[in-house]
Structure formats: structure tokens, C-alpha cells
Amino acid sequence: MRDTTGVHPGRRSFLRSVGAGAAAIGASGFLSGAGAAQEDAEDDEPAGYLSIVYDDSPAEDYEMYQVHREYDAPGCTAACPGLMDSSESWLTTEQLQEMHEFGWEVMSHTVDHRALGEVPIEADIAEGDDRIYAQTNNQGRFEGDPIVVIGEDGEAEGTVAGNGEDDTGLYIELEEPIGESFAADGAVVRYTDEFTEEILADSRTQLEEMVGEGQVTGFIYPYERDDGFVGEVISDYYDAAPRRDGAGGLNSEHDPDPHELSRRYMETDHMDEADIEQFLDNVANEPDYGILAGHSQYETMPPERLEFVLEEAQRRDIEVVTIQEALDVFGVVDAPEEAEEGEEADDDPGDENGGDGAGDDDSEGLIARILSFFRSLFD
């Protein structure tokens, strides 16, 4: 049965924090009453937590968002700002902002869906070759991109001129012939270190221009390519980076590594209804933290599949949350503060008498937030 209460996901998160905040400042009266209410709420914790992530930011994500709204359940979109607004096939900035205001998490998926990890070389490379035959040629999509071939005995950089396929296989074409030879066995191709880090930073910057500074804290690897240099530096740019792996989307709720989170595709060609039921049973009974993923633009990810997942999660008392919310609940990474309209930074953190004033400010701020919350219930 669909949840028609219309409670905003952010308000649920706020309720979880009220008791802790009141206790921290030693409040009494109204505040201690709020703390008692929070203790009652903690006695009724969900059976488990589930996050749902959509890749690529296609226009169909907005349709999925409408389904999520009917169940009062947030979701996550791994967005490519370079694709958004480019045609009717992709989300618009306004749609993403609306989704985020509802409680949706916006994650980075690179600017233009570039594969950042290593790709194995499929054929030996001779000095002077201008074609690199690789497992995929996705890294040859954009002319001018800097790439590097890494082998057992060295490495060589090149500049992308294009990509294609011939009788030998898929290839990346270079502007200039490569200056070294490489045996295919053990050799890989990827973007250069500098370009990889540039992509990681630019994507977050562009998305935060849409939804607010500090709001984009998670990353999803395009094509699930997470090996090599990008996996080593991802924590410098993002608090979390779920990936598809052997764990099948099930994660421990006890101190999970946010950069080793597992996710599982829920499309009909990856899971049938029995698989989903078993997955959600594990989330509810272990308890585990589940992460499901999908591509809303695929025929294998119709709205009916999402409805089934949400119905079954609700039936098991599993709370659907964003990855940011889950990591906050588990005490791993604090969720970003919601920016209030018209809010400005305080240039002087001290009080008028030279003290830090932190206790008074926190107390007054908490009371204001509590009053605002209860007023919102009657809006």
C-alpha cells in the first residue's frame, strides 16, 4: 500500500536528530519532551534501510521520481551535468532541483559519462601504432582527451583522435603514433592522472551549482570502471562511491566503508521478483543495508518494477533513504546540512562579549528548528 501521508524525507531525518540535540545541550521542559518523543521513535526503528540509485540522469528519472513521491520515498540520481539540458532525452536543471528539494540525493557520474577506470589492452602495441585495441573503446569518444597506456615495463601518453572498430576489434585512435611498444598481457589504458582528477572535481562543481554547495557527496563510476588510479583518489573528492561487486548490493550496517559500498542492478534482466523478495528479506532480517540501482531509460526498468520494489520494502518495514541519510544514520558520514532559503554565513562566530557563544546559539537554533518543524506539519 502506498504511503499517502506526504511526510517529507528530510523531516524524518530531522526527527531522528531532535532527541540527540536536546540531550547535548541539557535542555528541559519542552526540549526534554521532544527528547522523550525521540526515544519513543527510536523504539520503532525500521527493519532495515534501502537506497535506490538511478544512473546517467535521463529524462525517465523524473518519471521514477513521481513514483517515489507516491510512496514518500527518496531516491538518488547519479547525474551527468554535461548531458543534462542537452536534449529532451535528459533531465533538466529545473527537474533535478525539484527532485533535490523533495529529498532526492544528487550524485556525480562524471560530466559526460566518461569511463575513469582502467581498460585492458586486447592486442600488442608496437612503437609507431596510432590505434590502441582495448576491451572497450569508450575512452575514445571525445577528441582531445589525454590517455595513458600502462604496461609492465613503462607507460606512454597519447591524445584521443576518435574511436571505432575493425577486423581486429574495438580501438581508440590517437592523434600521434605512440612512442613505445606494449605487450597486451597485463597492459591497460586509462585517462591521465591529471585529467581523471579534473573530471572528478568538475562534475561535482557543476552539479553543486544546480543544487547547492556541499550537497553532492557521492559518486557512481560510469560503466562500473573503478580500478586503478581513480579508485585510489576517489576519497579525496567524494564521501561515498558505491560499486557493483560480489556482495550483491548487501552491506553491513556496522561501520561500512562508504567507498566500498555494494550495489545491485534491479532491472528485469538482472533480478526477477523472487530475487527482489529474497534481497529485501536479507535487508530486513540480517539486518543489512541494501543498495539497488537501475537505468530508468531501459525497457528493463519500467515503473512497475520500481513499484514492486517499494511495495515489498514497505511491507517489510524497510525505510527507503538516500545514501547520505544511511551513512548519517550509521554514524559514518554526516549528511550535508539543508541550505535554508535566505540563510547567510555568520562572519563572527563569537558573542558580543568576546565569548564563543556556541551554547546559546545552538540552543536557540534547535528550539527554532523544532518549532518550525511542528508548524510545518500543519501547513
C-alpha positions in Angstrom: 0.0 0.0 0.0 1.3 3.4 -0.9 2.2 5.9 1.8 -0.1 8.9 1.4 1.0 10.8 4.5 3.1 13.2 2.5 5.9 13.4 5.1 9.0 14.8 3.6 12.0 12.5 3.9 14.1 15.4 5.4 11.6 15.7 8.2 12.1 12.0 9.1 15.8 12.7 9.3 15.1 15.7 11.4 13.0 13.7 13.9 15.9 11.3 14.3 18.2 14.2 15.4 15.9 16.1 17.7 16.4 13.9 20.8 20.2 13.8 20.4 20.4 17.6 20.0 18.2 18.3 23.0 20.2 15.9 25.2 23.5 17.5 24.1 22.5 20.9 25.5 20.9 19.6 28.6 17.5 21.2 27.8 14.4 20.7 29.9 10.7 21.3 29.7 9.6 21.4 26.0 13.0 20.2 24.8 13.1 17.2 27.2 9.6 16.4 25.9 10.9 16.4 22.4 13.7 14.2 23.5 11.3 11.7 25.1 9.3 11.6 21.8 12.6 10.9 20.0 13.2 7.9 22.4 9.8 6.5 21.5 10.6 6.9 17.9 13.9 5.0 18.3 12.0 2.1 19.8 10.2 1.8 16.5 13.2 1.7 14.2 12.8 0.2 10.7 13.7 -3.4 10.0 16.4 -2.1 7.6 17.4 0.6 5.1 17.3 0.6 1.4 18.7 3.1 -1.1 17.8 3.2 -4.8 20.2 4.8 -7.3 19.5 5.8 -10.9 22.4 6.2 -13.3 23.0 8.8 -16.1 20.3 11.4 -15.4 18.0 10.5 -18.4 14.6 12.2 -18.6 13.0 9.0 -17.4 14.5 9.6 -13.9 11.8 12.3 -13.5 9.1 9.7 -14.1 10.7 7.4 -11.5 10.7 10.4 -9.1 6.9 10.7 -9.5 6.6 7.1 -8.4 8.9 7.7 -5.4 6.7 10.7 -4.4 3.6 8.5 -4.2 5.4 6.3 -1.7 7.1 9.2 0.1 10.4 7.6 -0.6 13.6 9.5 -1.7 15.9 8.2 -4.3 19.4 9.1 -5.8 20.3 10.2 -9.2 23.9 9.8 -10.5 23.9 12.8 -12.8 26.0 13.8 -15.8 25.7 17.7 -16.0 27.2 17.7 -19.5 24.3 15.6 -20.7 21.5 17.4 -18.8 19.6 20.1 -20.7 21.2 19.0 -23.9 18.0 17.4 -25.4 14.7 16.1 -24.3 16.4 12.7 -23.6 17.9 14.1 -20.4 16.8 15.7 -17.2 16.6 19.5 -17.0 18.2 21.6 -14.3 14.8 22.5 -13.0 13.7 18.9 -12.7 16.8 18.0 -10.8 16.4 20.9 -8.4 12.7 19.9 -7.8 13.8 16.3 -7.0 16.5 17.5 -4.7 14.1 19.8 -2.8 11.9 16.8 -2.2 14.8 15.0 -0.5 16.4 13.3 -3.5 20.2 12.8 -3.4 22.2 14.1 -6.4 25.4 12.1 -7.0 28.2 12.7 -9.5 28.6 10.4 -12.6 31.2 12.5 -14.3 30.4 15.4 -16.6 29.8 13.4 -19.9 29.8 9.8 -18.7 33.5 9.1 -19.2 34.9 5.7 -18.0 37.6 6.6 -15.5 38.9 3.2 -14.6 41.5 1.0 -16.4 40.5 -0.9 -19.6 42.6 -4.0 -20.6 44.5 -3.9 -23.8 43.4 -6.6 -26.3 46.3 -6.6 -28.8 50.0 -5.9 -28.6 51.0 -2.3 -29.3 54.1 -1.6 -31.5 56.0 1.6 -31.4 54.5 3.9 -34.0 51.0 2.5 -33.8 48.2 5.0 -33.8 45.5 2.6 -32.8 45.0 1.0 -29.4 42.9 -2.1 -29.3 41.1 -2.4 -26.0 38.3 -4.2 -24.3 36.1 -1.2 -24.9 36.7 2.0 -26.9 34.7 4.3 -24.6 37.8 6.3 -23.8 38.0 7.3 -27.4 34.6 9.1 -27.5 36.0 12.6 -27.1 38.7 14.0 -29.3 41.5 15.7 -27.4 41.2 13.6 -24.2 44.6 12.7 -22.8 45.1 9.0 -22.1 47.9 6.8 -20.9 48.9 3.2 -21.7 50.5 1.4 -18.8 52.4 -1.8 -19.1 54.7 -3.9 -17.0 57.8 -2.0 -18.2 56.6 1.6 -18.5 53.9 3.9 -19.8 53.2 6.3 -22.6 50.7 9.1 -23.0 48.6 10.0 -26.1 45.8 12.2 -27.2 42.5 10.8 -28.5 41.5 11.4 -32.1 38.5 9.1 -32.1 37.4 5.5 -31.8 36.0 2.7 -34.0 36.0 -1.0 -34.8 37.7 -3.0 -37.5 38.5 -6.7 -38.1 40.9 -6.7 -35.2 38.4 -5.3 -32.7 37.5 -2.1 -30.9 40.1 0.6 -31.0 41.0 4.1 -29.7 42.6 6.2 -32.4 45.5 8.6 -31.4 46.4 12.0 -32.9 50.0 11.0 -33.0 51.6 7.5 -33.1 52.5 6.0 -29.7 56.2 6.2 -28.8 56.6 2.8 -27.1 55.6 -0.8 -27.5 53.5 -2.8 -25.1 52.5 -6.5 -24.8 48.8 -6.8 -24.4 49.1 -9.1 -21.4 48.8 -7.0 -18.3 48.6 -3.7 -20.1 45.8 -1.2 -19.6 44.7 2.2 -20.9 43.0 5.0 -18.9 42.8 8.7 -18.6 45.9 10.5 -17.3 46.1 11.3 -13.5 45.6 15.0 -14.0 42.6 14.6 -16.4 41.0 12.0 -14.1 41.1 14.4 -11.1 39.9 17.2 -13.3 36.8 15.2 -14.2 36.1 14.3 -10.6 36.3 17.9 -9.5 34.4 19.5 -12.4 31.4 17.2 -12.2 30.8 17.9 -8.6 31.3 21.7 -9.1 28.8 21.8 -12.0 26.2 19.8 -10.0 26.6 21.9 -6.9 25.9 25.0 -9.0 22.5 23.4 -9.5 21.6 22.1 -6.1 23.9 23.9 -3.6 27.4 23.9 -2.3 28.2 20.8 -0.3 25.2 18.9 -1.4 27.0 16.4 -3.8 29.0 14.0 -1.7 28.6 10.7 -3.6 30.0 9.3 -6.9 28.9 6.4 -9.2 31.5 5.0 -11.6 30.4 5.1 -15.2 30.5 1.6 -16.7 31.4 0.3 -13.3 35.1 1.1 -14.1 36.6 1.7 -10.7 40.0 0.1 -10.8 43.4 1.8 -10.8 44.1 5.5 -10.1 40.5 6.7 -9.8 39.8 4.2 -7.0 42.9 5.5 -5.2 41.9 9.2 -5.2 38.1 9.0 -5.1 38.0 9.6 -1.4 39.7 13.0 -2.0 36.7 14.2 -3.8 33.6 12.2 -2.5 32.4 10.8 0.8 30.9 7.7 -0.8 31.3 5.7 -4.1 29.1 2.6 -4.3 30.0 0.0 -6.9 28.7 -3.3 -8.3 30.7 -6.2 -6.8 30.4 -9.7 -5.5 28.5 -8.6 -2.4 25.3 -8.2 -4.5 24.1 -4.9 -3.0 24.1 -6.0 0.6 26.2 -4.0 3.1 26.8 -4.2 6.8 25.1 -1.5 8.9 28.0 -1.6 11.3 30.7 0.8 10.2 30.5 0.3 6.4 33.3 1.6 4.2 31.5 4.3 2.1 33.9 3.8 -0.7 33.4 0.0 -0.8 29.6 0.0 -0.7 28.0 -2.7 -2.9 25.0 -2.1 -5.2 22.9 -4.4 -7.4 21.0 -3.7 -10.6 17.3 -4.3 -10.2 16.3 -4.3 -13.8 14.2 -7.2 -15.1 17.2 -8.8 -16.9 19.2 -8.8 -13.6 16.6 -9.7 -11.0 13.2 -11.4 -11.1 10.6 -10.8 -8.4 11.7 -13.7 -6.4 15.3 -12.3 -6.4 14.0 -9.0 -5.1 11.9 -10.6 -2.4 15.0 -12.6 -1.2 17.1 -9.5 -1.4 14.7 -7.5 0.7 14.3 -10.3 3.2 18.1 -10.1 3.7 17.9 -6.4 4.3 15.1 -6.8 6.8 16.3 -9.9 8.7 20.1 -9.7 8.9 19.9 -6.6 9.1 21.8 -5.4 6.1 21.8 -2.1 4.2 20.7 -2.6 0.7 21.5 -0.6 -2.4 19.6 -1.2 -5.6 20.4 0.5 -8.9 18.9 0.9 -12.3 18.8 2.8 -15.6 15.4 4.3 -15.9 15.8 4.8 -19.7 16.0 1.0 -20.2 12.9 -1.1 -21.2 14.0 -3.5 -18.4 13.4 -0.8 -15.8 9.7 0.1 -16.1 7.9 2.0 -13.4 6.1 -1.3 -12.5 9.4 -2.7 -11.4 10.0 0.2 -9.0 6.5 0.0 -7.6 7.1 -3.7 -6.8 10.3 -2.9 -5.0 8.8 -0.1 -3.0 5.7 -2.1 -2.1 7.8 -5.0 -0.9 10.1 -2.8 1.0 7.2 -1.1 2.7 5.6 -4.5 3.6 8.8 -5.5 5.4 9.1 -2.1 7.2 12.3 -1.2 5.3 12.9 2.5 5.2 13.9 3.9 1.8 16.6 6.5 2.3 19.3 8.3 0.4 22.9 7.1 0.7 23.7 10.3 2.5 20.9 9.6 5.0 22.0 6.0 5.5 25.6 6.8 6.2 24.4 9.5 8.7 22.2 7.0 10.5 25.1 4.5 10.7 27.4 7.2 12.1 29.8 7.0 9.3 29.5 10.3 7.4 27.3 13.3 8.4 24.7 14.2 5.9 25.0 17.7 4.4 23.1 20.4 6.0 20.0 21.5 4.1 20.5 25.1 3.0 17.7 27.3 4.2 16.3 30.0 1.9 17.9 33.3 2.7 20.4 31.7 5.1 23.7 33.6 5.3 27.0 32.6 7.0 27.8 34.2 10.3 31.0 36.2 9.9 31.6 36.5 13.6 31.1 33.2 15.5 31.7 34.8 18.9 29.2 36.6 21.0 29.1 40.3 21.8 31.2 39.8 24.9 34.0 38.0 23.3 32.9 34.5 24.2 32.3 31.8 21.7 28.5 31.9 22.4 28.2 28.3 21.0 25.9 27.0 23.7 23.3 29.8 23.4 23.4 29.8 19.6 22.9 26.0 19.5 20.1 26.1 22.0 18.2 28.9 20.2 18.8 27.3 16.8 17.5 24.0 18.0 14.3 25.5 19.5 13.7 27.4 16.3 14.1 24.3 14.2 11.8 22.3 16.4 9.1 24.9 16.3 9.5 25.3 12.5 9.2 21.5 12.1 5.9 21.2 14.1 4.5 24.2 12.3 5.2 22.6 9.0 3.1 19.6 10.0 0.0 21.8 9.8 0.9 23.7 6.6 
